[in-house]
Amino acid sequence: MNLKETEKDLNPEIIKELGKSKLKVLTNENDFLVKNLKKAG
């Protein structure tokens, strides 16, 4: 799926929501990595 093409069809509100959920996923992954690093360290 081409994100650039899809974004043209989505309205700005949906794009904002997508951005927020991407950020949440990234934060969760970072927390997970930090916890594992602390265990390993």
HELIX and SHEET records of a PDB file:
HELIX    1   1 LEU A    3  ASP A    9  1                                   7    
HELIX    2   2 PRO A   12  ALA A   40  1                                  29    
END                                                                             
